[in-house]
Amino acid sequence: MQDDRRNEASAMTRRLLVLGAGTAGTMIVNKLRRKLPGDEWDITVVDRDDVHPYQPGYLFLPFGIYDENQLTKPRHDFVPDGVELLLGEIDRVDTETDTVRLVDGRTLDYDYLVIATGTSPRPDQTPGMLGPEWRRSVFDFYSLEGAGALARALADFDHGRLVVHVTDMPIKCPVAPLEFTFLAEAWLREQGLRDRVELVFVTPLPGAFTKPVASEHLGNLLDERKVAVESDFLVESIDNERKCLVSYDEREVPFDLLVTVPLNMGADFVERSGLGDELNYVPVDKHTLLSRAHDNVFAVGDASDIPTSKAGSVAHFSVEIFVDNFLAHVEGRPMTGSFDGHANCFIESGDKKALLIDFNYDTEPLTGTYPVPYLGPLGLLKETRANHLGKLAFRWVYWNVLLPGRPIPLPAHMSMAGKHPAGDTSTTVKE
């Protein structure tokens, strides 16, 4: 009789399986563990290893602002009691049987699945990128290993042509290539090398950034720093012998040191499972993050195809909306929360200054103040020391507040209070 009761209780327990213990996945299990009854829900999160990287710090590593031991912590430190962390590579998701198979043969059942496996650089997708010059004169900084190797290369670089290159969009932290360019320009000045180095920014976009207002502003900063811009450049290959980028329209950009952002793609298991688009991102409703194909599957953070920046702020703001929607969905109620694509990004501009942009699906980055209307202390689309300090301070916030799912007093939806329309510094747009 006792065994029957245990089996009945087990059958009534619902299973939430989260794939990926990065920013979004870790926030989700922390927030939902507090809200879902422990006797009614089993929560499991899966990742390939027990190393959680602070990815925004990769940008600073080549310039000696951070060192490698400041940028990683164990994943299990941030997984709450009552949530099981499983380590293993994901082979595929079977939505017919509601199971996930791991490469080592384990099979995990779920009632609800959250895919939060992010996006990763794929240098193998561009011919020649992984050629003999990889990590010799061709570097990336979107991985801990790449940023460390680039730091060592910069230490020996004292003249020539430094090219910063973006393969294609979308990429995680889309302002990071610009930030690297600004930081490199400032670093070269500090080292007394600026006159000996030609800086070139190569992008597939028609301008410096995806949003026209910010693109014009950031393009002007590149001009001021005498950085040449090669726009609308779709790379076809990298010629290792001649050390140059070659575009599909046969343009060439030679380099002595190339800092490239490879094509970013979602996890391979997404493709094997038939869940993704051509870049392995999961198609979802951009407001609720529910899969367009499966009523018990969500994709959150960089793993989804929502048309906004693949950035930590998007993961944060969208998770805030997702949690309440998930609770409603599993109770059979309508999901009334609607994510608006809210993103904000610090943009390091060198000389211990930074800009801040704040935008969503429908609204361009505007000038004004953030987070408190009219008071700030952060300035939007403006270079300030406070913005730089805010970016550096975020590392503490990330480890101690964001990942553990503690409340952050920032609205999940974009607010227009304290902001100005483009070109207008006199009239404030109010909600």
N, C-alpha and C positions, 0 to 999 in steps of 0.2 A: 504493500500500500504506500509506504514511504517513497519507494522508487517511482511508483506511478505519479505521485504528486510532483517529484522532482522533474520527471520527464514532461509533465504537463506544464510546469512553470517554464522549463527550457523552451518548449514549443511556443509559448506566448511571448518570449523575449524576442525583440526585434534587433536586427543587426545592421549597424552603420559601418561601412567600410570606406575609409579615406585613403586614396592612393596619393602619396607624396606628403612628406613631413617638412616641407619648406615653409615659407611665410604664410601662405593662405591655409595650407593643411594644418599647421600647428595652431594657428589662431582658431580655426574651426573646432578642433577637438577640445581645446581649452574652453571655448564659449559653450559648446553644446554639452560637454560633460556636466557643466553647472546647471543646465536647463533640462536635460533629459533624465528621467528617473532611473537610477542605477539598477533597480530590480526589474526594469522593463526593457532596458537597452544595453546591448553589448557594443562597444565602440573600439574599433581597431584601426590603426594607421600603419601604412606600409611604406618603407623607403629602402633604397639599395644599401645605405650605410648609416653609420651613427655620427656623421660629421655634418653639422649645420653651419654653412658659411654665411658670413655677413657680406653679401655680394656688393653693396654700394662701396665697400672699402677697397675693392679691387682697383678702382680708379686711382686711389691715393698711393697704392703700393709702389708704383714705378718712381714716385717722387720722394719716397722716404717719409711720407706723412704718417703712414701706418707700417707696421711690420706684420709678417704672416701670422704670428701667434696671437695677434689681436683680432683676427678675422674669423676664427672658427671656435665652436663649442660643441659638446656632444648633444645630439638631438634628444636623447632621453632626458636631459636636464629640463626640457621644456614640455614634455609630455606628462599630463597630469595623472595623478592616481586614479585608477578606474578605467584608464585607456591602455590597451595593449599596443606596444610598438613592435612590429615584426620587421626584421631585416631580410631583404631578398629582392631579386630582380623580377619584375613583372613580365610574364610572357604574353598573356592576352586576357581580355574580358569576354565572357560569354554571356550576352544579354538574354539569350533564350533560357538559360538555366540559372541566371543570376549568380554567377560564380566568377572568381578571378583565379587564374592559374599562374603560379610562380615558376620560374625557370627550373628550380630544383624539384618540381613535381608536386609541391603542396597546392591544395585547392582551398580557396576561401569562399564561403557563402556570404551573400549580402541580401538585405531587403532594400537598402538604399545605398547608392554608391556616389561618392564625391571624387572626381578626378581633379587633382591639384598637383600634377607632376611637372608643371612649368614649361619652360622652353629652354633650349640649349643651343650653343653655337655648333655649327656643323661645317667645319673647314673642308671635309671630304666632298662636299657638294659643289665646290668650285675647282675646275681643273687647274692643277699647278699649285694650289694653295698649300697643300701638304707635300710639296716638292722638296728638293735639297736645301732650299733657303729657309724652310720652316724653322723657326726659333733660332735662325742665324741672322737673317735680315728681314724676315717676315714674322711678325708677332701679333698676338691678340692680347687683350687684357680682360676678357670676360670669363676667365678661369683663374684660380689661384696660381696654378703652375705657369700659365701664360703671363700673368702680371709680374710674377717673380722673375721670369726669364727676361721680360722687357725691362725691368729695373736694372738688371745686370748689363743689358745692351746699351741702355741710355747712359750708364756710367762711363762707357767707352766711346760714346758718340760725340764728336767735337766739330764736325763739319759735314756738309752735303745736303741732300734733299730728303726731308722727313715728310712722308705722306700719311695722312690719316684717312682711312677708307671705310665706307659702309657698303656692304654687298647688296642688301635689299631690305625692304621693310616687310613685316614688322620686326623690330628687335626689342629685347628687354632694355629698359631704361634708354629710350631713344635719344635723350639729351647727352648721354655719356660720351659719344664720340666728339661732340662739340666741347664738352668739359675737358676731355683729354687734350684737345687742340689748344684751348686757352691755358691750361695748366702747363703744357709743354712750352708754349710761347713765353710765359712768365718765367719758367725754370731756365730756359735758354738765356733770357736776359740776366737772370741772377748769376748764371755761370759765366757771363761775358761772352756767350757764343752766338747771340742772336744774329749778328751780322754775317756769320759764317754758315747759317742754316736757312734754307728755303723751306717754308712751310706751305703745304698744299692740303686742302680738305676736299675729298672726292666723295660725292654722294649721288645716289640714284634719283634723288628728289630734284625738283626744279629750283629749290632754294635750300637754305640752311636747315629748315625744320619742316615738320608736317603741317603745322598751323600757320597760315599766312601772316598773321600779325606778329607772332613770335619769330617767324622766319625772317621777316624784314628787320626786326630789331637785332636778332642774333647775327644776321648777315652784315649789318653795319658794324658790329663789334669785330667781326672777322676782318672787315676792310680796315678798320682803325689799327688793327694789329698786323696789318700787311700779310694776311694769310690769303693765298690764292684759292679760289673755289672752282672746282670742276664739277658742274652740275649735270643732271640727266645722264649720268654715267652708269650704265648697266654692264658690270664686268662679265666677260665671257671666260677669261682665263688669266692666270699669272704666268708670265714668261720668266722662268728662273734664270736662264742663261743671260738674258739681257736686262733682268731686274726691272720689269715694268708690268703695269696693269694693262690689259687689253680689253676693250669694250666690244659689244656686239656690233657696233657701227664702226669698228676698226680704229677708234681713237686709242692712243697710248699715253700712259702716265708713268714716266720713269721714276725710280726711287733708289735711294741708298739705304733708307730704313723705312719699312712699311709697317704701320700699325693698322691692322684690318679688323673689321667686325664681320665675322663670317655670317652666312645665312643662318638665321635662327629657325628652329623647328621644334614642334612638340615631340613627345616621347614616341619611340617606334612601336610600342605595344598598341598605341591608339590606332595606327594604320593597320596592324595585324588583326585588330579587333573590329575593323570596319566602322570605327566611331568618328573618324576625323576627315578634315578636308585635305587639300593637296600638301599642306604644310604640317599635317598631323595635329591641328587644333580642332577641338570638339565644338561643333555648331550648337549654340545655345540661344535661348531667348535673351536678348541683351539687357533686359530689365530684371528678370527673375533668375537667370543663370541655369534654368532647367533645360536639359537636352531637348532638342527639337524632335528627336526620334524615340526617346525612352522616358517614361513618366517617373522612373525611380532613379534617374541618373542626372547629376549636376556636374558642371565643370566650372571651377573657380580659379581666379588668379590668371597667370599667364597661359594656362592650359586651354582656355576657351578662345573662341573666335570673335569676342566682342570688339567693336571698332573703336577702341581707345588705347592709350599707352599701356604697354606691358611693363608696369612699374609697381613698386611696393605700395605706393599710395592707393593704387587701384585695387590691389588685393585687400588692403585695410578697409577702404570705404565699401567695397562690394561685399566683403564678409559681414559687415555690420548689417547690411540689408538682407543678405542671404540667411542669416541665423533666424530671424523672425519669420521669414518666408518658409524656411524648412520646417519650423515648428508648426506653422499653419498647414503646410502641405501634408505632413504625416498624420495630421488629425483630420484630414479631409476637408479643410477649410480653404477658401480662395487665398492665393498669395497676393496680398495688397501692397507689399513693398515694391518699389520700382527703382532700380539702380540707374542713375543718370549719367554714368560714365565719368564721374568726378575723378580728377587726377590733379595732384600738384607735385611739382618737381623743383628741387634746388638745382641751379646750374652754376657750377664753379666757373668763375671767369678769370682766375689768377689774381695775384697780389693780395691774397687773403680777403677776397670779395666774392660775392655770388649774387645771382638773380634768383627769383622765385616766380614760377608760373602756376596758375590755377585755372582749370578749364574743365569742360565736360563734353558730352556728345555734341551739344548744340551751340556752345558758347566758346568763343575764342579767348585766349589769355588776355586779360585786361590789366591796366595799371590800377593802383590803389594800395590797400593795406590788407594784412593777413596776420593772424586769424581773427583779431578783434577789429571790427569796422572802425575806420578813422584813427585808430590808435596803434595798430600793428601788433608787435613791434617790427614785423617783417614787411618789406616793400616788394610789391609785385612789378615785374619787368623793370627792375631797377637794381643796379649794382650797389650792394651795401655790405659792410662788415658784419652786420647783424645776421644777414642771410648766410654768410659763410660760417659763422659760429653756430647757427641753427643746424646747418648740415652736419657739422662735426658733432654736435650734441645729440643728433639723432641716433648715433650708434648706441648710446646708453639707453635711450628710449626704446630702441628696437629689442635689445636683450631683456630689459627689465619691465617693460610695459606692453609693447605691441605683441610679441610672441606669446607671453602668458595670457593674452586675451583680456588684460585689464582695461578699464574704461580710459579713453583718451578724449579730452574735451574739445573735439573737433567735429563739426557736422559732417555726416556721411554725404549729404547732398551739397552741391555747390551753392554757395550764397552769393548774391549780387550786392549785398550791403557793403559799402566802403570801396566799391570799385568804380572805375570810370570807363566809358566807351572809348574805343580806339581813337586816338587823336584828340581827345577831350580831357583836359586836366582841371576843368572848372566845375563841371556838373557831375555829381555823384549819382550813379544809378542805385536806387533803393528798391528793396523787395516790395 
